[in-house]
């Protein structure tokens, strides 16, 4: 395993009941401290792969190793950010954010102090005691992100986290995520259907084939000399990679 590889996947297969083959012989290395996006045609198994990495779904064959150790289910080094927020509707923002710490037995005063830090970090200062039904969809997704950050996992697994919000909010989330990761230095595995989003947020894009899915290509999307996230969409490499991926993926549209 390469020194900078934190997740290594070898010969991974997933066949669902009824014989539907979702993943066929996935081989992939995911580098530490970078954002890797899984991109591919609709139904190709992106979320299936992400949930196997999370330990939320059993594989049929092959292996997934984290820091050289095979996974045997969910672990404290991984946190999952769901598309549908997955918040407890009866609990306040701070209780939702602190929930993972509560499960780990962290004392209330300490876990609330940690939760407040991440509530502030995701831009929800002053909403500690609000309930999910009092928040917009974008704000609820920020609560989900804060909860994942609060447990201080090394790896964030994000399943189309911005799919349920409007375009303006989505763009703001993308910028906020990149700025946040400059501070947090996490390894992120990100699933999206959007080519533009994949290229914008990623250090590398893993392009998956139609089901049964294999890795078709791994594309380095890092931009040289671009310091501000606002400048990414104007960069020539960004535009070229978006077009390159579109030309590949449109072949699989029916």
N, C-alpha and C positions, 0 to 999 in steps of 0.2 A: 504494500500500500504506500502511495506517495505521501511524503511528509505533510503536505498541506491538505490531504484528503481526510474529511471527517466522516463522510458517508460513502460506503462502497457497496455496490449492488452487482451481483454476479448470477447470471443464468436465471433471473427471476421469471417465474411463470405464475399466472393466476387463471384458473378455470372455475367458473361459477357452476352451481348446481344446474343441471340440464345441459351441460357440455359447452356453454358459451365461454370461449377462450378470450379473455380480456388482454392479458400480457403474455408475450411469447419471447422468452430468452432476452430479458432486459439486462444489459451490462452498462454500468454508469458509475462515474466517480464524481462526487460533489465536494468542491473545495471549501475549506474552513474559512469563515469570515466573509463569504461572498453570497450574493443573491443569485440563485439559479432558478430559472422559470421553466416549467414544463408546458410545452405548447404543441398542439396538434389538432387534427380534425375532430369535430364533435363526436363524442362517444368512443374516443380512442383509448381511454383508460387512464387519463391524467389523475383523476381523483382516486381511482383504485390504487395507483402507484403511491400517491401521497399517503393514503390511509394505511398501506402496508408499511411504509417508512415510519408512520406514527405508531405502529403496533395495534391499530384499531381493526385491522383486517388480516386474516391469515393468508399466507402465500400457499401456492400449490407445490412449487418447487423452487430451487435456488436459495440464495441467501442475501440478507441485508446486514451489513456490519456498520456499527458506529464506533469510531476510534478503535477499530480492530475487533470489537466484540459483537457476536451475533445478537440481534435483538430477539427478545422473547415476550414481547408485548409492549405496552406503553412504558415510558421511563421518564424520570425527572429532568433529563437533559433535553427533552422535546416538549414543545407546547404547540397546540393546534388552534388556529384562528379560523372559525367556521364562517361560511358565507351567510348563514342565517342568524348570526350573532350568538345564538345559544345562551341567552341571558336568563336568569331566574326572574320572572316578572314580579314576584312578591318581594324582591330584595332591592335595596337602594344601590346606587352606583358603587359606593365604596364597599358594600358587602359583596357585590358581584366581582369587583376587581380583586378583593382580598380572598375570594373563595378558595383558590388553589392553595394559598398559604394556610387557610383554615384547615383544609384537608391534611396538611402536613404537620399540624399541631403547633403552628407558630402562635404565640400569645397575642391576644386581641390588640393590645396597644402597639406592639411591634408590627403586626400585619397591616393595621390601619395606617401607620406611619409610612410603610412601604407603598401601600395602595395610593395614598395621597400624592406621593412623588410621581407615580406613573399617570395618575389622573391629570396632574399638572402638565406632564410631559406630552400627553396626547391632546392637550388643548381643551380640557374639560374643567378647568379651575372653577370652583363655585358650585359644581353640580354633584358634590359628594352625596347629598341626601335626596337627590331626585330618583324617581323610579323609571324603569325602561319605557313605560307608556307615555311618560312626559317628555321623552326625547325624540328627536328626528332619527330617521334611519342612519344617517351619517354619524350622529352622536352615539347611537347604540353600537355601531361598528367600532368607534373609538374606544368604547368601554371594553369590547371584546379584545381589542389589541392591548389595552392597558392590562387586562387580566393575564394575557399571555406573557407580557413583559414582567409582570410583578413576580412571577415564580422564578425569574432569572434563569430560564432554560438557555442552553447554548444554541439550540436549534429552534427556529420558528417555522412551522408548517402552515402555509396560508392557502386556503382553498377558495379561489375567486373572491377574495375578501372585499372587493369594491364593486362587485357585479350588481348589487341591489341599490346602489345610489345613483343619483343623476350625474350627468356628464361633468358639470362644473365641480361638484363635490368629489367626483372620482379623480379629476385632475389635481385638486388640492390634496387629496389623500396620497396620491402618488408622490407629489413633491414632499409632503410631510414625512412619508415613509423613508425616502432617501435621506432626508435631513436627520431623522431619528436614528437611522442605522449608522450614520457617521459618529454618533455618540455611543450607541449601544454595542456596535461591533458584533452583531449576531450573524450566524449562518442562517440563511433563509431559503426554503424551497417553496416556490410560489406557483400556483396554478392559475391560468387565465385563458380565455378564448380570444382575447384581443392581441393582435400582432403588435400594435402600437404600444400598448401597455407593457407587453413582454420586453420589447426592445428598450423602452424607456427606463424601466426599473431594474433591469438585470445587469449582472456581470457576464452571465452566459445564458443562452437559451438552448434547451434540449428539445429538439424537434422530433416528435413521436409520429410513427406511421399510423394509418388506420388499423382498427382492430383485426386480428390480434397484434398488439402494439409492439414495435421494436424501436430502438433509437436509430433514426435516420441520419441525424447530424447534430453536432454540438457547435454552436456559433458563439464566438467571443464578441460580446457587444460593448465592451468597455471603451470609453472615448478618451483619447489622449488630450490633455490640456483643457478639458472642460471642468471648471471648478463649481459653477453655479448650476443647480438643477433646472433653473429657468431657461438655460441655454441649450439643453440637450436636444430638444425637438427641432432646433435650427441647424444642428450639426449635420454635415454631409454624410458621415458614416451612419448616423441614426437613420436618415432618409433612405440610404442605400440598402441597409440591412432590412428595414421594413419592407421595401420592395422585393428584395431577394426572397424573404420568407413568404410573402404573398404569392409570388410566382410559383413557389413549390406547393403551397397549401391549396391554391385554387384548382389544382389538378384533381383534387379529391372531392370537390363539391359536385353534387348531383343536381 
